[in-house]
Amino acid sequence: MFGGIHIELVRWSYSRRKMVRGYFDKFPNSTIYFRRIRRYYVVYSLDWNKNDPVMNKEDREQMQALLNRELGREIEYNQRKSRSG
């Protein structure tokens, strides 16, 4: 599905209204915040740690897909993707 290094969702938790924190194995020292947009979640912000690699677009896409799958919103996320091209 994605080229390059495979990322795993380690854990997630609700942060505040419409927000979820995600933790991923490729970025073990950073917290990635997702915000619900319509019926799916997208990366909104992050508390990045300098000991982790820099996040690129492919990383962000993969993390969004993993989190939406975990939260049962994969169909909504994929429908959004098909609309954007």
Secondary structure, DSSP 8 states (H G I E B T S, - for coil): --SSS---EEEEEE-STTEEEEEETTEEEEEEEEEEETTEEEEEEEE--TTS----HHHHHHHHHHHHHHTT-HHHHHHHHHHT-
